[in-house]
């Protein structure tokens, strides 16, 4: 597909508002993907069977989550290969598998067939995903990997920083979705936070003009999620750490429902 992307508003002019508003009217409510990695983190701390990951996913589903997200890391620090199999078998809502574009994991994903894969960068020593994928720098490999997934009927999202070059490269590589990295927004305060939010708004508009669908996530919590869920054109948020942490005090079903209340507020 050879689309022309527009980011006039990012450079001071008007953006491609027609495309953005047609998507907006059909998607005024954000979807919530609940990342359940940290249920598995707790289980792996004892290498035991509890807490039961599938049970957790089913509680999220019952509470109204739109998808279940999990990250099969190369070091298997939380989610294990078998988890994918059981999640896929038991949940009815879509499974979104976060993963590095590493051959071993790609093969597992092709075999498990989640509804969507989200390609992320991965470093062994990191505590969590640090920043977005360098799509430009790994273009050839990512394009080939994306084509393999699309051929298998699995949709592909790329986790990228809100930067024009990375969003444009995502479209050129054949991704259907981008997930904009909100980690910097989450860590900023005051004016810096507002600037990051504005970046997310502009990159959402730009990505939509490229024909991409837009999700966002990382570092979002009960305090900072609403301004992001209100961004026109963002159709899904993927949130894990804060929901699972809050669930320790109020229970998983309530924690998901409280986040849903914030995320599902109708956009203007
Ligand atoms: N989106 C992506 C691509 C991620 O890698 C993660 C963390 O696994 C999340 C969303 C969720 O981030 P958090 O756990 O900070 O809510």
Boltz pocket constraint, residues with backbone or C-beta under 6 A from the ligand:
constraints:
  - pocket:
      binder: B
      contacts: [[A, 35], [A, 37], [A, 71], [A, 98], [A, 118], [A, 120], [A, 128], [A, 129], [A, 159], [A, 179], [A, 216], [A, 217], [A, 218], [A, 219], [A, 220], [A, 238], [A, 239], [A, 240], [A, 241], [A, 242]]
      max_distance: 6.0
